[in-house]
């Protein structure tokens, strides 16, 4: 293994590790788990936990890997692009991240989990390192057959999606339904238009995920969303900004979606805890009611919605990622 651990941070359902390559390039890898029933958000028509049990790695074992150290895309809310230098990782370095996480868990084999999944969603744009990403997937399939591979992209011009099939799933980063605004948030020039993203078709066993990290509600347009993204082909995911020096330096604030992470405090009660606020058990009544109203309105994939603030009702929704990602460092993985 060519990677060295620098530090880590633990959360209720996993750990984020900061690593360094042999030539001192920093990378990030995540090690998380979820109850198996959370995989079927569409079929269950909800995206939340049923009870206090967060599950373990025998159910959904999810490893998030970096495909680059740093990133040249420069998204306005992402710290990765501010690293002083970047480089593409080799396939071996991508696989080493998986091995690093698995070395922490001798109690379970990766392939013994009901779902064992690799998210290519940490540092870097996978489609700017496609040769090595594809080779890493091949190597992982040889060692851990049946792995679910989840590959994220901003949608580079000229991208070939024909290899996204079977147990490989695609996620595209949208963030705004206004082209000029999206160009500002994702400043790389050679990327697909919103209309072109909506024409993507894959042979995956699952729908393509459209990720929207909303800066403000003006970035969201339900009519444009419905006209560009066929609900039978796309899964819509709304994500909060994870505030950092870059997002704050670009005056993005906390975004339109205030992210909350579900943590169960045993022998106490349900609580939703993030850095800034706590939502009590009684709040779940308004959560369920608002969730139902939004689902009827959007006619899309249901969201886990926490509350509408009476003071900010005209512009802000507080949407909790109650099951897909419970660590606040996540850029866009699912």
Residue, then its C-alpha position, 0 to 999 in steps of 0.5 A: x500500500x502506497x498511502x499514509x494516514x495523516x488524520x481522521x474524523x469520525x461520525x455516527x456512521x463512519x469515518x473520513x480519512x486524510x491520506x497522503x501519497x508517496x509523493x506527498x499529494x493529499x487525498x481523502x477517503x470515506x468509510x461509511x455504512x447504512x441500513x440496507x433498506x435505505x437503498x430503496x428510497x424510490x420504492x419506499x417513497x421516502x429517504x429517511x431512517x425508520x428507527x434508531x438503528x444506523x445499521x453496520x457494514x454488514x448491510x451497506x458498506x460504502x467507501x468513497x474514493x478520490x480519483x485525483x489529488x486536488x481538482x482543476x474544475x474549481x467549483x465555487x463551494x469546494x475546498x479541493x480546487x484550492x489545493x496548490x497543485x493537483x495530479x491524477x491518481x493511478x488505478x493502483x492508488x485508487x484501489x489502495x484507498x479501498x484496501x486502506x479502508x478494508x484494513x480497518x475492518x478485519x471483522x467483515x469481508x467487503x463482499x459479505x455486505x448486502x451491498x458493497x459500494x465504491x463512490x468515486x466522489x471525493x477529490x477530483x473529476x473522474x472523467x478527467x482521469x477516465x483511463x485510470x478510473x476504468x482500470x481501477x474498476x476492473x481491478x476492484x471487480x477482479x478482487x471484489x466481484x459485484x461491487x456497486x460503482x458510483x461515478x460522479x461527473x460535472x459532465x465534460x463535453x464529449x464524454x462517453x457514457x457507454x461504459x456506464x452499465x450494469x453495476x456502474x451508476x452515474x451521477x451528474x452535478x447540476x447545482x443550478x437550472x440556469x445556465x449562466x449561474x451553473x457556469x459561475x458555480x462550475x467554472x470549467x468551460x468544456x462542460x455539457x449544457x443542462x439540455x445535454x445532461x438531460x439526454x444522457x442515457x446509460x445501461x446502468x441497473x439504476x437511474x442516473x442521479x442528478x445532484x443539486x447543491x443549491x446556493x439559493x432557491x433561484x437556482x431551482x426551477x421545477x418546470x425546467x427540471x421536469x422538461x430536461x430530466x425524465x423521471x424514469x431515467x433520473x433520480x433527483x438529489x438536493x444537497x446542502x452546501x458544506x460551509x468552508x473557506x471557499x464557499x464563504x469566500x465566494x459569499x455563498x453562505x449556507x445555501x438554500x438547503x440547510x443540511x442536517x445529519x441524522x444521529x440516533x442517541x440511544x436511551x434518549x430520543x431521536x435527534x438531528x444534530x449538525x454543527x449549528x442546530x438540534x431538531x427535537x422529536x416533536x419536529x418530525x410532525x412538520x417534517x412528515x407533512x412538508x415531505x408529503x407536500x413536496x413529494x406531490x408537488x415535485x413528482x420526483x424522488x422524495x426528499x428527506x425534509x426537516x422543516x420550513x423556518x417561519x422566518x425564512x419560509x419564502x426562500x429556504x427549505x431545510x432538507x436533511x440528508x437523513x440516509x444517503x450521507x451522514x458526514x458533512x464533508x461530502x461533496x456530492x456522493x450518494 
